[in-house]
């Protein structure tokens, strides 16, 4: 990841000894003055009687604190307080910019209670020294928030950014310019501007169900104006809303021109102070400053505290200017799909997909899921010398449902043996697969076979056993190819996470099942935001355990593939994880099928310094794709957890 949280977070917390900031302090914005850094922040008071409302309310003031390092703040005091009717119910969320020797602080001014859009506007406080307010003005005659000035004149004019219709969606992040200071509070000028505000919009929304809002005041870089802003996915949903921090780069001479922007959040609520607070699960960018190659981003956490993150600017600017190196992508074989349904065999007449693969005796052996028209899944066998061209394909299944837990209980419903993964340890091949009877939750099953018998297609499989507990949906299981610290490590998936389970022996029964150690989780707002699951068994490299996994997006429900490096001696420690997928649905046979928009690998082999992955396309066919292993490892190492 490009962004990292500061170890001292949260850097500012409520002070119960001061009633005006006893409930919450958040959405801080920094500004430099001499050798000091001052943080202006929103402070929420204890409930007290408000004369206009004739009831107890928590009122927001804007506080100010001083620091020499931008991390540790002291000398906290009230700075901007409600004085006029247009701000009587609170002053919120300051954005401060120093321009022409003055400190311009825009803030949200509340004039009505209960709070409503027409009573939420932008106010401005001007100070010459950050000690006293020389002037206050109501700025917008319409609903708006998050206004901030650019820190220098552009073509002789003052430029600003603001959010219009924040409380009357859809909101727009817009630009406005002024010839002189007084233009900023000219109602006539704003009324004219507002009639065509959409012409001034940066159009940063990707979907109509999302919301955007100005975050930090713009900061200047040599490539453009960098603006961190709030992007809220699923804004109108009560339980799927995701607050994220994103960034856009605007042209230095004409900020109306977008050079580049992120398409996924840099930061989402993950830490306890972001997930728990007056308004949980919020990270809200409110200020930024640059020191050398690092941008320091100040943000509100759960509307309760001020927090700090830092961004390595060269990497972010490479992304925004399109000069960064994207992760390498697996290349499809031109022969794809290498396996399709065989209408002559009833057991695989509907579809073949989600194959396991293992390299033995100079060949790649493939066990794939074959599905009949009554939706029973069995496992078929194919083999290839070069890993692409299938030379052998059995006319009979290599593995069929044998036990009650995988026999069909619902006529024409899905059942059988699904999505195998193969691991060889010693002279034994272990196969993990999903066993499903169509009525009870799918569970992980384990069987094994001698490697010599497997190569000869002598299907003398050991009696399978269930290894995941009853009553729990558990899938996507595989075994590490060697013991780690004397224990077998099994990967599986309960719910939406990838889980890890360790065992001294591979014996299971009524008193021993797979444990749910939540190991790898989805990432909010990203391509793997909905759920994740293992792809193929881990591959041991000098850099660590290389682990391919599939991720599903909440936004479009596509199944994509990413990569992870885990520590060799302690795989619970994730070293790195690709920010972007390394394989995703693109071809017709991946975009259209029984389940569209799916690439789903279950097997991978190493061949000629490459990784070959074997995958199901749209739950209907089998494909293969390749990528140089060193290139994939380098891409992983360039990312962070």
Secondary structure, 3 states (H helix, E strand, C coil): CCEEECCCCCCECCCCCCHHHCCEEEEEEEEEECCEEEEEEEEECCCEEECCCCEEECCEEEEEEEECCCCCCEEEEEEECCCCHHHCCCEEEEEEEEECCEEEEEEEEECCCCCCHHHEEEEEEEECCCCCCCEEEECCCCCEEEEEECCCCECCEEEEEEEECCCCCCCEEEEEEECCHHHHHCHHHHHHHHHCHHHHECCCCCCCCCEEEECCCCEEECCEEEEEEEEEECCCCCCCCEEEEEEEEECCCCCCCEEEECCCCCEECCCHHHHCCCCCCCEEEEEEEEECCEEEEEEEECCCEEEEEEEEHHHHHHHHHCCCCCCCCCEECCCCCCECCCCCCHHHCCEEEEEEEEEECCEEEEEEEEECCCCEEEEEEEEECCCCCCCEECCCCCECCCCHHHCCCCCCCCEEEEEEEEEEECCEEEEEEEEECCCCCCEEEEEEEEHHHHHCCCCCCCCCEECCCCCCCEEEEEECCCCECCEEEEEEEECCCEEEEEECCCCCECCECCCCEEEECCCCCCCCCCEEEECCCCEEECCEEEEEEEEECCCCCCEEEEEEEECCCCCCCEEEECCCCCEECCCHHHHCCCCCCEEEEEEEEEECCEEEEEEEECCCEEEEEEEEHHHHHHHHHCCCC
